[in-house]
Amino acid sequence: MKKVFNFTLIIAFVLAIAFTGCKKYDNGPSFSLMSKKARVAGTWKFKSVIYDGTDETEGWVGVEWKFSKDGDFKSIEDGFVDLGTWDFASDKEEIDLTYGGDTYRSTIKRLTNKEMWLEGNYDGDIYTMKLTAK
C-alpha cells in the first residue's frame, strides 16, 4: 500500500512541475492539446489595439485576419482583401505576417484557440493587439 502511495505522489509531483514550468507564452496557456499552428488557424477579429500608447481599437472594427494551416493569410477590411503568408519565428514565440510587400514580426503573448495577443514594434512605435476568434 505504501508503494502505491509513493508512486502516486511521485507522479503528481512530476505532473505539477511539467505543467507549471513549461509555459511558452507569458499569458498561457500552460497546456493545450491543440498544436500552435492549429490554434492560429482560423478567423480573428480585433478586441483591442493599442498603438504607441493610444487606443486605436475603433479603427480596427470590421477588420478580420484569416490564417490557414498551410501558411496563407488574408486581411479583410470593408470588402478589400490583402493576401499574404504567415509563419512562426523564434521557436514559435513570434509570428511573421507578410502582405502588401512588407513583413511584420510580432511577439506572441497569448495563444489559445479563442484568443491571440500580439506585441511588436512598427517604425519605432510599440503596438499591442488582442484578437478573438470569430
C-alpha positions in Angstrom: 0.0 0.0 0.0 2.9 2.3 0.8 4.4 1.7 -2.6 1.2 2.8 -4.4 1.0 5.9 -2.3 4.7 6.8 -3.0 4.3 6.1 -6.7 1.1 8.3 -6.9 2.9 11.1 -5.0 5.9 11.0 -7.4 3.6 11.1 -10.5 1.7 14.0 -9.0 4.9 15.9 -8.3 6.2 15.3 -11.9 3.0 16.4 -13.4 2.9 19.6 -11.3 6.4 20.5 -12.4 5.6 19.7 -16.0 2.5 21.9 -16.2 3.7 24.9 -14.2 7.2 25.3 -15.7 6.6 24.9 -19.4 4.5 28.0 -20.5 5.6 29.1 -23.9 3.8 32.4 -23.8 3.7 34.9 -21.0 -0.1 34.7 -20.6 -0.6 31.0 -21.1 -2.0 28.5 -21.6 0.2 26.2 -19.6 -1.1 23.1 -21.5 -3.0 22.6 -24.7 -3.9 19.5 -26.8 -4.0 21.7 -29.9 -0.8 22.5 -31.8 0.2 26.1 -32.0 -0.5 26.1 -35.8 -4.0 24.8 -35.1 -4.6 27.5 -32.5 -3.5 30.2 -35.0 -5.6 28.8 -37.9 -9.0 30.4 -38.2 -10.7 33.8 -38.5 -9.8 36.5 -35.9 -11.3 39.9 -35.1 -9.8 42.7 -33.1 -10.8 43.1 -29.5 -8.3 45.9 -28.8 -5.4 47.7 -30.5 -3.1 50.0 -28.6 -0.6 51.8 -30.8 2.2 53.9 -29.3 0.1 54.3 -26.1 -3.1 55.3 -27.9 -6.2 53.2 -28.1 -6.8 52.6 -31.8 -9.4 49.9 -31.5 -12.1 51.8 -33.3 -10.1 51.9 -36.5 -9.8 48.1 -36.5 -13.5 47.3 -36.0 -14.6 45.3 -39.0 -11.1 44.1 -39.9 -10.6 40.3 -39.9 -7.5 38.3 -40.2 -7.7 34.8 -41.6 -4.9 32.3 -41.1 -4.9 28.9 -42.8 -2.8 25.9 -41.5 -0.8 25.9 -44.8 0.5 29.4 -44.1 -1.9 31.5 -46.2 -3.0 34.8 -44.7 -5.8 37.2 -45.5 -6.5 40.7 -44.1 -10.1 41.7 -44.9 -11.4 45.2 -44.4 -14.6 46.7 -46.0 -14.6 44.0 -48.7 -10.9 44.6 -49.6 -8.6 41.6 -49.2 -4.9 41.7 -48.8 -3.3 38.2 -49.4 -0.1 37.1 -47.8 1.6 34.5 -45.8 2.3 33.8 -42.1 4.9 31.7 -40.3 6.3 31.2 -36.9 9.7 32.7 -36.0 12.0 32.4 -32.9 11.0 28.9 -31.9 7.2 29.8 -32.3 7.5 32.7 -29.9 6.9 35.2 -32.7 4.8 35.3 -35.8 5.7 36.8 -39.2 2.9 38.3 -41.4 3.9 39.0 -44.9 1.4 41.0 -47.0 1.3 44.3 -49.0 5.0 43.9 -49.8 6.1 44.1 -46.1 6.8 41.6 -43.3 5.6 42.3 -39.8 7.0 40.4 -36.9 5.1 40.2 -33.6 5.8 38.6 -30.3 3.0 36.2 -29.3 2.0 37.0 -25.7 -1.1 34.7 -25.5 -2.3 32.0 -27.9 -5.4 29.9 -27.3 -8.0 28.7 -29.7 -10.1 31.7 -28.7 -7.5 34.5 -28.0 -4.3 35.7 -29.6 -2.3 38.6 -28.2 0.4 40.1 -30.2 3.0 42.8 -29.4 5.6 44.4 -31.6 7.4 47.4 -32.9 6.4 49.1 -36.2 8.6 52.0 -37.3 9.6 52.7 -33.7 6.1 52.6 -32.3 5.0 49.9 -29.9 1.7 48.1 -30.6 -0.4 45.6 -28.7 -3.2 43.7 -30.4 -5.7 41.5 -28.7 -7.7 39.3 -31.1 -10.6 37.0 -30.5 -11.7 34.0 -32.6 -14.7 34.7 -34.7 
